[in-house]
Amino acid sequence: MREAQARQGGGTASRGLGALLALLLLAGCASTAAVEERHPDDPWEGFNRRVFAFNDALDRAVLKPVARGYRKVTPPPVQTGVGNFFSNLGELRTALNSVLQGKPGNAGIATSRFLINTTVGIGGLWDFATHMEITGRDEDFGQTLGTWGVDAGPYLVLPLLGPSTVRDTAGLPLDMYTYPVTYVEDDKVRYGLTALRVVDTRAGLLDQEELIRGDRYSFIRDAWLQRRRFEVSDGELGDDPFASDEFDFDFDDADFDDGAFAD
């Protein structure tokens, strides 16, 4: 896994886009098996599965082939630099949300990381701050709302964006307006940077998606919710379930079929 994805917390390509976008990009088609019991956090499962299937069809037809081509022709150091660049821009959002959550220490770390990586790291292409062991936790407005006591609400799959909750969906506009690429005036440059960010993130997940088995919708949902609780609680619920390349979640054995693997 590339360096930008390996670091836990603070300004890497594994962040919750990681979480908002990245897990969407892992999703394959939903199982055709009947849903016997409704998940307590997923009362809108019928709707969510239909959106999930739409997102998957788009991914298989467009994004996944492009991501494979990108990874094939782009040297790993360049891919790492691209991930570091976009991740560095996210430090500004982390700094602001850390202040809103009453975490001045993390805000200072995020600010330091941005300044160091933007200057010494040549515009963020090199994650020099991590080599200096300056690391913190990523923060976004969904996490801020959670810190303020806002309930997560039902699980929700968004078109194109993928896994979310009602609370995190409410925070998306603020996340967007605190990301510097939003303010690039040239439309072609802004769209190009956004597309590169999405493709680079998707390319980093090509190997991991092969580990997903059984009812892929349920797997993605349960994994995403577990990771999101970890982020909102700042790890108080235990170890980060995505800290290693091997996913080890406590799912019911009935949710899995050993013969069903990702394409």
C-alpha positions in Angstrom: 0.0 0.0 0.0 1.3 3.4 -0.9 2.8 5.6 1.9 0.0 8.1 1.6 -2.5 5.4 2.4 -0.5 3.6 5.1 -0.4 6.4 7.7 -3.3 6.4 10.2 -4.8 9.8 10.7 -3.7 13.3 9.6 -3.6 14.2 5.9 -3.2 11.0 3.8 -5.1 9.6 0.9 -6.8 7.2 3.2 -9.1 9.8 4.7 -12.8 9.5 4.8 -13.1 10.5 1.1 -11.5 7.5 2.1 -14.4 6.9 3.9 -17.1 8.8 2.0 -15.8 8.1 -1.5 -13.3 5.3 -1.1 -15.6 2.6 0.3 -18.1 3.4 -2.4 -15.4 2.6 -4.9 -14.8 -0.8 -3.3 -18.5 -1.7 -3.6 -19.5 -4.5 -6.0 -23.0 -5.6 -7.0 -25.3 -6.4 -4.1 -26.3 -10.0 -3.4 -29.6 -11.2 -4.7 -30.3 -13.1 -1.5 -33.3 -12.0 0.4 -32.7 -9.7 3.4 -34.1 -11.7 6.3 -33.5 -9.1 9.1 -33.4 -5.3 8.8 -30.1 -3.8 10.1 -30.9 -1.3 13.0 -28.8 1.4 11.4 -30.1 0.7 7.9 -33.9 1.2 7.8 -33.8 2.4 4.2 -32.0 -0.7 3.0 -34.2 -1.2 -0.1 -33.5 2.3 -1.4 -29.8 2.0 -0.4 -29.3 -1.2 -2.3 -30.7 0.3 -5.5 -28.4 3.3 -5.2 -25.6 0.9 -4.4 -26.3 -1.1 -7.6 -26.3 2.2 -9.6 -23.0 3.3 -8.2 -21.5 -0.2 -8.8 -22.6 -0.2 -12.5 -21.0 3.2 -13.0 -17.8 2.0 -11.3 -17.5 -1.1 -13.3 -18.2 0.7 -16.6 -16.0 3.7 -16.1 -14.0 4.3 -13.0 -12.5 0.9 -12.4 -11.1 0.5 -15.9 -9.7 4.0 -15.8 -8.1 3.3 -12.4 -6.5 0.2 -13.7 -5.0 2.1 -16.6 -3.8 4.9 -14.3 -2.0 2.4 -12.0 -0.5 0.6 -14.9 1.0 3.6 -16.6 1.8 5.8 -13.5 5.0 5.0 -11.5 4.3 4.2 -7.8 6.3 7.3 -6.6 4.1 9.5 -8.8 1.0 7.9 -7.4 2.3 8.5 -3.8 3.0 12.1 -4.7 -0.5 12.6 -6.1 -2.1 11.1 -3.0 0.1 13.3 -0.7 -0.9 16.4 -2.7 -4.6 16.0 -2.2 -4.2 14.8 1.3 -2.2 17.9 2.2 -5.0 20.1 1.0 -7.3 18.3 3.5 -5.2 19.5 6.4 -7.0 22.9 6.3 -10.3 21.2 6.9 -8.9 19.1 9.7 -7.4 22.2 11.4 -10.8 24.1 11.2 -12.8 21.1 12.5 -10.3 20.4 15.3 -10.9 24.0 16.5 -14.6 23.5 16.3 -14.3 20.3 18.3 -12.1 21.9 21.0 -8.9 20.1 20.0 -6.3 22.8 19.7 -3.5 20.3 19.8 -4.7 18.5 16.7 -5.5 21.8 15.0 -1.8 22.9 15.5 -0.6 19.6 14.2 -2.7 19.9 11.0 -1.6 23.4 10.5 2.1 22.4 11.0 1.7 19.6 8.6 0.2 21.8 5.9 2.9 24.4 6.2 5.8 21.9 6.3 4.5 19.8 3.4 3.5 22.8 1.3 7.0 24.3 1.6 9.6 21.6 2.3 7.4 19.0 0.7 7.1 20.9 -2.6 3.5 21.7 -2.6 2.5 18.6 -0.6 3.9 16.1 -3.1 6.2 14.8 -0.4 4.8 14.0 3.1 7.8 15.4 4.9 5.8 16.0 8.1 5.2 12.3 8.6 8.9 11.6 8.3 9.3 14.1 11.1 6.7 12.1 13.0 4.2 15.0 13.0 1.0 13.1 12.7 -2.6 13.7 13.9 -6.2 12.7 13.3 -8.2 13.7 10.3 -11.4 15.6 11.1 -14.4 16.6 9.0 -17.8 18.3 9.7 -19.5 15.0 10.1 -17.2 14.2 13.0 -17.7 17.7 14.4 -21.5 17.2 14.4 -20.9 13.9 16.2 -18.7 15.6 18.8 -21.5 18.1 19.3 -23.9 15.3 20.2 -25.8 15.1 16.9 -27.0 11.5 16.3 -25.7 9.8 13.3 -29.1 8.9 12.0 -29.8 6.2 9.4 -27.2 4.8 7.1 -27.6 6.3 3.6 -26.0 5.4 0.3 -25.6 8.6 -1.9 -25.5 8.5 -5.7 -21.9 8.8 -6.8 -20.6 9.5 -3.3 -21.5 6.2 -1.7 -21.7 5.3 2.1 -22.9 8.0 4.5 -25.3 8.8 7.3 -27.9 11.5 7.6 -25.4 13.4 9.9 -22.5 13.0 7.6 -24.6 14.0 4.6 -25.5 17.3 6.4 -21.8 18.0 6.8 -20.9 17.4 3.1 -21.5 21.0 1.9 -19.2 22.4 4.6 -16.6 19.8 3.8 -16.7 20.8 0.2 -16.4 24.6 0.9 -13.4 24.0 3.1 -11.5 22.1 0.5 -9.2 24.4 -1.6 -9.9 22.8 -5.0 -13.4 24.2 -4.7 -12.0 27.7 -5.2 -10.0 27.0 -8.3 -11.6 29.5 -10.8 -10.7 27.7 -14.0 -13.4 25.0 -14.5 -11.1 22.7 -16.6 -8.4 22.8 -13.9 -10.9 22.3 -11.1 -12.7 19.4 -12.8 -9.4 17.9 -13.8 -8.0 17.9 -10.3 -11.2 16.4 -8.9 -11.1 13.6 -11.5 -7.5 12.9 -10.7 -8.3 12.7 -7.0 -11.1 10.2 -7.6 -9.1 8.1 -10.0 -6.0 8.0 -7.7 -8.2 7.0 -4.7 -9.8 4.3 -6.7 -6.5 2.9 -8.0 -5.3 2.5 -4.4 -8.3 0.3 -3.6 -8.0 -2.2 -6.5 -6.1 -4.8 -4.5 -8.2 -4.5 -1.3 -11.5 -5.0 -3.0 -10.6 -8.6 -3.8 -10.9 -9.3 -0.1 -14.6 -8.6 0.0 -16.8 -11.7 0.0 -20.4 -12.7 0.3 -23.1 -10.0 0.4 -21.0 -7.1 -0.7 -23.5 -4.5 0.2 -23.7 -5.7 3.8 -19.9 -6.0 4.0 -19.3 -2.4 2.8 -22.1 -1.1 5.1 -20.9 -2.8 8.2 -17.2 -2.0 7.6 -18.0 1.7 6.8 -20.1 2.1 9.9 -17.5 0.5 12.1 -14.8 2.8 10.7 -16.9 5.8 11.0 -17.7 5.1 14.7 -14.0 4.8 15.3 -13.3 8.2 13.7 -16.0 10.0 15.5 -14.9 8.6 18.9 -11.2 9.2 18.2 -10.5 5.6 18.6 -12.2 5.1 22.0 -14.1 2.1 20.6 -10.9 0.2 20.0 -8.3 -0.3 17.2 -8.8 1.2 13.8 -10.5 -1.6 11.7 -8.7 -0.3 8.6 -5.2 -0.1 10.1 -4.0 -3.1 8.2 -4.5 -4.6 4.8 -6.5 -7.5 6.2 -10.1 -6.7 7.0 -11.2 -8.5 10.2 -14.7 -7.7 11.1 -17.1 -9.5 13.5 -19.8 -10.4 10.9 -22.3 -13.2 11.2 -21.1 -16.3 9.3 -24.4 -16.4 7.5 -23.5 -13.2 5.7 -20.7 -14.9 3.8 -20.4 -17.3 1.0 -16.8 -18.5 0.6 -17.4 -19.0 -3.2 -18.4 -15.5 -3.9 -15.4 -13.2 -4.6 -14.9 -9.9 -6.3 -14.4 -9.9 -10.0 
